[in-house]
Amino acid sequence: MRGRFPDCARIRICRRSCIGHPRPGDGNGKGAEGLKKNFLIVGGTSGVGLELARQYVDGGHHVTITGRNDPDLAGAGFQRYDVTGDANRLARDTDALLEHVKVVHTLVYCAGFRQHGHLYELADDELGAMTNVGLLAPMLLIQRLKRRSDWPLKIMVITSGSQYEPSELEPAYCAAKAGLGMLAASLARDGKIGKVLVAAPSDIDTPFWRNSDGTGDAMLDPQWVARQIVDLSGGAFKYKHARLLRRPARVEVVECLDNNLSAIDCT
């Protein structure tokens, strides 16, 4: 069974205001004026991405969300950013996006789509779209954001349980999520990169997952997931990897490292 793919529409300039230019800080919740930050949430128009946007807007931060459809979230800016299977076009669209989002202190990457089928049943453009959404787009964004930033860029990537749970009918999706997690873990070794968080939630009660495997009310609540991710992103660490599990809903910190890449207790 073939998967859904992002539309191929271009970026358009948002009619509402995008993120501003306050000085960077490390606070993620409700904090003082001087700690307001600029968040770019890629894949923030629905699901956990949208809930994270609400959390940061409520905390007084400047938020721009990207996706295919403007969710009209009060207090947040919007930029259309559709990731396609055309790598050259994706690079151009990434440049166009960042022309309109001038300052980013924290990149939150939670874009993705489900794709079912054995690898040999999927078309080349389907594999290209999954690779670009899962790996090329975040790499292009981080590359360009860091080149123009003289502060440590904070990175938060939202993967899924598929990062570490193989699935016969989701080989490309599992590979993309595992690769995104390893990309983030590798970037944490770079002294010019700021804090790096990898959050891997199990199935969430959103249209993305709903009716996927009959898990029903055992799915995680997206608001709960967003709150846990915000909490996980706080505190002193250089790298943190956490799983958000269900039955019962709980958080498991897999690894937490300080600036010397030594293990620390983040529980």
QUITA-V772206 format. One record per residue. N is the residue number from 0. PHI is phi in degrees with one decimal (none if undefined). Layout:
n;phi
N;PHI
N;PHI
This chain:
n;phi
0;none
1;-76.9
2;-94.4
3;-85.9
4;-129.3
5;-61.1
6;-64.8
7;-109.3
8;-73.0
9;-80.4
10;-68.2
11;-126.1
12;-70.0
13;-73.3
14;-79.7
15;-90.4
16;-66.0
17;-98.8
18;-67.2
19;-95.3
20;-135.6
21;-73.2
22;-73.7
23;-72.0
24;-152.1
25;-112.8
26;-72.6
27;-113.6
28;-96.1
29;-76.3
30;-136.5
31;-69.9
32;-54.7
33;-68.0
34;-100.3
35;-63.4
36;-127.0
37;-101.8
38;-109.7
39;-110.9
40;-109.8
41;-90.4
42;86.8
43;-102.8
44;-94.4
45;-161.0
46;59.8
47;-64.4
48;-58.6
49;-67.9
50;-65.3
51;-63.8
52;-58.7
53;-60.4
54;-60.1
55;-74.5
56;-62.9
57;-62.4
58;-80.5
59;87.7
60;-87.2
61;-95.9
62;-127.0
63;-119.9
64;-113.3
65;-124.8
66;163.6
67;-91.0
68;-128.2
69;-69.9
70;-80.8
71;56.8
72;-81.9
73;-60.4
74;90.9
75;-118.6
76;-88.5
77;-136.7
78;-130.7
79;-75.6
80;-148.0
81;-103.6
82;-90.1
83;-115.2
84;-81.4
85;-91.5
86;-63.4
87;-65.8
88;-66.1
89;-60.7
90;-62.3
91;-64.8
92;-67.6
93;-65.1
94;-61.2
95;-64.6
96;-58.5
97;-74.6
98;-66.3
99;-102.8
100;-123.7
101;-78.4
102;-126.2
103;-131.2
104;-95.1
105;-134.0
106;-99.9
107;-110.6
108;-111.3
109;-135.7
110;-75.2
111;174.0
112;-151.8
113;-84.4
114;-145.1
115;-110.6
116;139.0
117;-62.5
118;-56.3
119;-76.1
120;-94.1
121;-89.4
122;-78.3
123;-58.5
124;-69.0
125;-68.1
126;-66.4
127;-64.3
128;-63.7
129;-65.1
130;-63.7
131;-69.3
132;-66.7
133;-80.2
134;-132.4
135;-66.0
136;-59.8
137;-63.3
138;-65.4
139;-63.7
140;-63.9
141;-65.4
142;-55.8
143;-72.6
144;-64.7
145;-70.8
146;-60.2
147;-105.7
148;-110.5
149;-103.4
150;-120.9
151;-67.2
152;-74.9
153;-86.0
154;-126.1
155;-126.5
156;-117.2
157;-106.3
158;-97.5
159;-171.6
160;-60.7
161;-67.8
162;-62.0
163;-131.0
164;-118.8
165;-67.2
166;-139.7
167;-57.7
168;-98.4
169;-135.7
170;-64.3
171;-71.1
172;-63.0
173;-62.4
174;-63.1
175;-64.7
176;-68.8
177;-64.6
178;-65.0
179;-63.7
180;-62.9
181;-71.5
182;-57.7
183;-63.8
184;-62.8
185;-70.2
186;-64.8
187;-63.8
188;-79.4
189;-89.9
190;-65.9
191;-89.5
192;-97.7
193;-80.3
194;-62.2
195;-128.2
196;-119.6
197;-115.2
198;-113.5
199;-118.6
200;-80.6
201;-74.4
202;-51.8
203;-115.0
204;-78.1
205;-134.0
206;-56.4
207;-58.6
208;-106.1
209;-57.0
210;65.7
211;-80.0
212;-145.8
213;74.5
214;-77.4
215;53.2
216;-73.9
217;-80.9
218;-69.4
219;-76.5
220;-76.8
221;-62.2
222;-66.8
223;-62.2
224;-59.1
225;-61.3
226;-62.3
227;-65.7
228;-65.6
229;-60.4
230;-62.5
231;-62.8
232;-77.0
233;-84.6
234;88.4
235;-95.3
236;-166.4
237;-102.6
238;-141.7
239;-142.7
240;-124.7
241;-134.2
242;-103.8
243;-110.9
244;-106.6
245;-122.7
246;57.1
247;-89.1
248;-66.0
249;-160.7
250;-114.3
251;-124.3
252;-80.5
253;-81.2
254;-153.6
255;-143.8
256;-124.7
257;-91.0
258;-64.4
259;-93.1
260;61.7
261;-94.7
262;-67.5
263;-132.5
264;-88.0
265;-111.6
266;-81.9
